[in-house]
Amino acid sequence: MTNIRTLRVIATRLLAPLALLLAFNTTNGNAQCTEVTSGLLMPLGTALSNQGNLLVSESGTLLTKNSGRISIVDTTTGARRTLLAGLPSGKNDVGAPSGPAGIFMRGRTLFVAIGVGDVGIAGPVPGTDLPNPDPVSSPIFSSVLSVQFSANAENITTGFTLTLADQQSLAAGQTIRLSNGAGDKAAIRLIADFPNYIPFPLPSLPANVKLSNPFQLVPVDDDLYVTDGGRNLVWHVDLQTGAFSPLAVFPNIPNPLFGIVPAGGPTLEAVPTGISATSGQLLVTLFRGAPFPPGTSTVEEVDPFSGNHFPFITGLKTAIDVLGIEEGPVTHYLVLQHASTGPFFGGPGLLLRYDTPTSSPAVVANCLTLPTTMTLSQKTNTLYVSELGGRIVRIPMP
């Protein structure tokens, strides 16, 4: 059932029930999008391996705890195979599965952001949360894992499975080595374990907390940068030591539809989602919160050393991912929008191209349904986009 709190938490968690999201969306059906595969379990992250396969993170299912997984999708046939099953997943505070989110492949190492899971429950006041009084599904929610595996392990059918005991060992700082029964092994390590939540007392609810929710990530040399859509910040992680700290914190902004649309409060949260590294800087999309007013979403440029940030591309609606495409001395920018009209999530998702941060955008594709992230194959000039409903589509780039 649609209610004000659910709409607000879609932004702060980006994991609301699919039926609710689809109710706000219309599909254009433009031929620019060609389906690669479908039936995935709420995919939030994609990455291309050096074998040419598309790796996809999936949040899991409400029917089974710790059903998060990483899948391998053949970009030619669309065939799906499991690379790693048994990843942390649980029902979040709005009743949707939450588990593996953003991924990034560097060499033979896959970095995986793990979302909020079931560490919190909805509070009695709209827009509030409380710690889950029941045992949580996993000890490593709100974390980042690294997974190392060989090219041979990627190319055979049999994958790996993580157990709850393995997750507990990871939480204790151990490196887990898994076998797939075909002679191949995978090494998994906990890179960073962020706080599940911090106290955020309110006069009406002193026990209120603010949940962490890692969403996307990007490594740069020996550093890792992770967006947190629950805490409205970007984390910096030292890959050598595992030490982490907030790099940039994004403030609330005024809600231009307050008092006009019966949802949301006087301010909008930032809700950082996508992140990429371009020309020595970080680009971060700010999705914003309910009622998702057009024009309030932005791409921020963030200095990776000082954390200073400023609006880079403005006037967006529900921007969820960004890529900088460097062509010699010139950089173009691709921005992925979760929805295009509103308030809320009306119209198709859009892929926009900016020749400069202040130029008018060109609509590259308007054939998307609630897109979540994008990955570019520079070898084939093809963009792969995941959709919340479980589909991957390819878009040829000019």
Secondary structure, 3 states (H helix, E strand, C coil): CCCHHHHHHHHHHCCCCHHHHHHCCCCCCCCCCEEEECCCCCEEEEEECCCCCEEEEECCECCECCCEEEEEECCCCCCEEEEEEEECCEECCCCCEECEEEEEEECCEEEEEECCCCCEEECCCCCCEEECCCCCCCCCCCEEEEEEECHHHHHCCCCEECCHHHHHHHHCCCCEEEECCCCCEEEEEEEEECCCEEECCECCECCCEEECCEEEEEEECCEEEEEECCCCEEEEEECCCCCEEEEEECCCEECCCECCECCCCCEECCCEEEEEEECCEEEEEECCCCCCCCCCEEEEEECCCCCCEEEEEEEECCEEEEEEEEECCEEEEEEEECCCECCCCECCEEEEEECCCCCCCEEEEEEECCEEEEEEECCCCEEEEEECCCCEEEEECC
